[in-house]
């Protein structure tokens, strides 16, 4: 085959360092738009970005030319710098070192988009830690609790 083609859909989740509530509601839409733009800047289509005051979810495509770790490094680095420049942003802002990245099929995308859109309601009764543990179990990701949180 002369051309390399791919479409790897991802559900990416990461939180602020120590789950600090550094993303106030007024800035969330702008941060989410910024993260979508950061994805596009490295060749990833971002279908949806959402979250709460301490974490984000991104539904995107893994670009054919990047590793997952490079994709996350780029969007976290640029968005962290952007957050520090915002009036309501903390100068101490930082993302957690790690992330969760889960693959999905095209038919699962509508459900994921609704899930991301419902984050504010969802987190009225569940913490990010509870949510993340559920993802690890659902996707059967082996983990050591000592190293999940920083």
C-alpha positions in Angstrom: 0.0 0.0 0.0 1.5 3.3 -1.0 -0.4 5.4 1.6 -0.5 5.1 5.3 -4.0 5.6 6.7 -5.4 5.4 10.2 -8.2 6.6 12.5 -7.5 5.7 16.1 -10.2 7.3 18.3 -9.2 8.2 21.9 -10.9 9.2 25.1 -8.2 11.1 27.0 -8.6 12.1 30.7 -6.2 14.0 32.9 -6.5 16.2 36.0 -4.9 19.2 37.5 -1.9 18.4 39.7 -3.2 16.9 43.0 -6.7 17.5 41.7 -6.5 21.2 42.6 -9.7 23.1 41.6 -7.7 25.4 39.3 -10.2 25.5 36.5 -13.0 27.9 37.6 -16.4 27.7 35.7 -16.0 31.0 33.9 -12.8 29.9 32.2 -13.8 26.3 31.4 -15.3 27.0 27.9 -12.2 28.9 26.9 -9.9 26.3 28.2 -11.8 23.6 26.4 -11.7 25.6 23.2 -8.0 26.1 23.7 -7.4 22.4 24.2 -9.3 21.6 21.0 -7.1 24.1 19.1 -4.0 22.6 20.7 -5.1 19.2 19.4 -5.7 20.6 15.9 -2.2 22.3 16.0 -0.6 18.9 16.2 -2.8 17.2 13.7 -5.4 15.7 16.0 -9.1 16.2 15.4 -10.8 17.0 18.7 -14.4 16.0 18.6 -15.2 17.2 22.1 -13.5 18.7 25.2 -15.2 19.0 28.5 -14.7 18.6 32.2 -14.9 20.3 35.6 -12.8 22.4 37.8 -10.2 19.7 38.4 -10.0 17.6 35.2 -10.7 17.4 31.5 -11.9 14.8 29.0 -11.0 14.9 25.3 -12.5 12.8 22.5 -9.9 13.0 19.7 -8.0 11.2 17.0 -4.4 10.0 17.5 -2.5 11.5 14.6 -0.8 9.0 12.4 2.5 10.9 12.9 2.6 11.2 16.7 2.8 8.9 19.6 0.2 9.2 22.3 2.7 10.5 24.8 3.9 13.2 22.4 0.2 14.2 21.7 -0.5 14.6 25.4 2.8 16.3 26.1 2.1 19.0 23.5 -1.4 19.7 24.5 -0.7 19.7 28.3 2.4 21.9 27.9 0.7 24.6 25.8 -2.5 24.6 27.8 -0.7 24.8 31.1 1.2 27.9 29.9 -2.1 29.4 28.6 -3.8 28.8 31.9 -1.1 30.6 33.8 -1.6 33.7 31.6 -5.3 33.9 32.3 -6.7 36.5 34.7 -8.6 33.9 36.7 -5.9 31.3 36.3 -3.5 30.4 39.0 0.2 31.1 38.5 0.7 27.7 40.2 -1.4 25.8 37.6 -0.1 22.5 36.4 -1.6 19.3 35.0 -0.9 15.9 36.7 2.1 14.1 35.3 0.1 11.2 33.9 -3.1 10.6 31.9 -5.6 8.0 31.0 -6.1 7.2 27.3 -8.7 4.7 26.2 -9.5 3.5 22.7 -13.0 3.3 21.3 -14.8 2.4 18.1 -16.6 4.8 15.9 -20.0 3.5 17.1 -19.1 4.4 20.7 -18.4 8.1 19.8 -22.0 9.4 20.3 -22.1 7.9 23.8 -18.7 9.4 24.7 -19.7 12.8 23.4 -22.9 12.8 25.6 -20.8 11.7 28.5 -18.3 14.5 28.1 -21.2 17.0 27.7 -22.7 15.8 30.9 -19.6 16.3 33.1 -20.9 19.1 35.3 -24.0 17.0 36.2 -22.1 13.8 36.5 -19.7 15.3 39.1 -22.4 16.5 41.4 -22.4 13.0 42.9 -19.0 11.5 41.9 -15.4 12.5 42.4 -12.8 12.4 39.7 -11.0 9.6 41.5 -14.2 7.5 41.5 -14.7 8.2 37.8 -11.2 7.4 36.9 -11.2 4.1 38.8 -14.3 3.1 36.9 -12.6 3.8 33.6 -9.6 1.7 34.6 -11.9 -1.2 35.6 -14.1 -0.9 32.5 -11.2 -0.9 30.2 -9.4 -3.6 32.2 -6.3 -1.5 32.8 -4.0 -3.0 35.4 -2.7 -0.4 37.8 -1.0 0.1 41.2 -2.9 2.6 43.3 0.4 3.9 44.7 1.3 5.3 41.3 -2.1 6.5 39.9 -2.2 9.8 41.8 0.5 12.5 42.1 
